[in-house]
């Protein structure tokens, strides 16, 4: 490629999904390994469990009901923790006290997209970290506004918007669109709106896919957006 190509990557994810956090880290590394490609990462909403009430649920009871036993839950966490550590994530599942409904978090991520270059990525990463590494309750509107304010957004504006139903329907419509596309699990990566990659694939797999799409654009096989 003689000219730097741009590739869009839409990441359909949920900020309470540990595999999505791992996927975020791997995508970040993939992008860093491709200095000749301008990668535009856009975060799209998904809810693993939209039935969780706005006030959340006791996480331990919720997870035990979902997986059946503490032993099974321990096995799942024991599998994820080292994979996260390899990507620089310090998972602290035991510190997560409340399972959050993530609709408000997705509203904040949506607004972050128009808050300046790189802000959406920063906010999304901060939400992942707040939930999984710090045990903070990301269903709380005040916490969401604080996290937004610390990562490039106007805290007061976010707090005001969160107190309303602003963009609630828009986020739900995006989730429905993802489901119509056949998305049943996350993370789910869509390159240039055409090519899908499912799951938290290795960094090399993501980098290779982005590189191939960039080369297709450079050769004229794929028209630029």
DOMI-428215 format. One record per residue (C-alpha): x, y, z. Coordinates in steps of 0.001 Angstrom, whole numbers, plus 500000, padded with zeros to 6 digits. Each point is the difference from the previous one (the first is absolute). Layout:
DOMI-428215
XYZ ...
end
This chain:
DOMI-428215
500000500000500000 501495503287498925 497210502150501409 498798499729503567 496614498295500025 497185500478502476 498012497049501331 496921500296502194 499505497454502764 496633499909501728 500243498089503273 496694498665501292 500550499363503687 498748500280503554 502090501565502758 499117497194502448 501361497363497623 503525498901501030 500699498627496523 499164503427498581 502627501571502269 502544497454498813 498892500702496417 500448503732500550 503581499503501158 500801497695497093 498481502397497487 502019502849501500 503184497981499535 498982499055496460 499467503654499085 503365500950501533 501697497354497826 498657501613496804 501528503496499797 499248500096496286 496256499655500523 497699502631501470 497526497936502064 496765501673501046 498603498015502954 496339500583500787 498307498416503007 496491498622499537 497604498835502733 498884496545501018 498435498752503212 500853496529501225 496998500154502325 497525502831499439 497682498480502628 502200501204502872 498014502778501712 501280503605499984 501151499660503611 502018496876499153 500159496642501753 502218498462502646 502754498648497761 500899496895501981 496395498824500187 499476500914496343 503066498085498809 499218496960502144 496490499902498554 501481500251496509 502803497432500308 498661497678502689 502810499749502522 502929501837501552 502342497359498580 498796500591496457 500284503757500475 503522499602501378 500982497922496970 498767502727497667 501836502746501889 503167497893500250 499989499630496228 499485503698499299 502382501535502568 503286498788498409 498795500899496516 499254503481501258 503354500257501757 501730499209496702 498300503083498533 500720502247502993 496613499600501699 499859499417503756 496604498359500354 498465500268503486 496741498135499578 499598499653503761 499789503797500351 496977500328497695 497109500166502449 497153501015497682 499203498655496521 499128503120498044 497457500710497323 502233501617497376 497480502077498051 501140503264501609 503659499101499450 499269499484496308 498282503387499849 503179501597501363 502139498107497473 497701501222497230 500390503629501085 503758499552500328 500197499385496242 499281503684499390 502090501351502892 503308500149498142 502600497775498397 500859496981502102 497485500793502732 497718497048499276 502925497589500275 501129501592503256 496535499887501540 499397496406498933 503353498857501386 499326501854503255 496616498306500364 501536496557499455 502675500756502589 497548501487502497 497864496872499901 502594497242499773 503077501411501726 498561502402502571 496666498408500827 498168503273499417 496283499899499280 499607501202496424 496208499994500217 500127503064502234 499322503255498152 502304502054502216 502856497529499432 499398500048496263 500072503801499927 503214500035502054 501713497474497721 498873501970496945 501341503220501502 503373498427500750 500345498841496401 499303503022497846 496274500648500368 498141502722501886 498887498381503262 497124502402500649 498600499557496500 500197496209500262 498286500075503407 497211502174498602 499472497703497011 500061496852502127 497143501381502070 497863499927496846 499164497309497440 502277501629497405 501140497496497342 498572497054501916 497927498939496991 502935500572497638 502223497653502017 497273497350500160 499510500329496238 503721499396499418 499872496896502185 497003498730498040 501855500664496757 502951497944501237 497659497159500869 498455500162496523 503533499719498596 500276496721501852 502129501167502911 499373497616502902 503287500429501843 502590502717500525 502496501371499225 499037500154496348 502216502007497639 498773501379496667 502635501325497584 498893502589497459 496405499044500693 500523496778498033 502317497492501652 499233498421503369 502341498539502593 498383498278502950 501422499618503482 503110501271501767 502373498887497272 503760500160500448 501758503262499214 501651498461496918 496629498923498577 498521503479500429 503087501689498563 500053497682496984 496322500613499274 500421503765500196 503093499826497805 498194497934497376 497076502424499854 502410502935499702 501791498262497127 496674499314498269 499140503689500230 503427500982498711 499644497717496970 496495501200499240 498324496719500880 498071501761502745 498661503481499447 500818502512502731 497105501151502143 
end
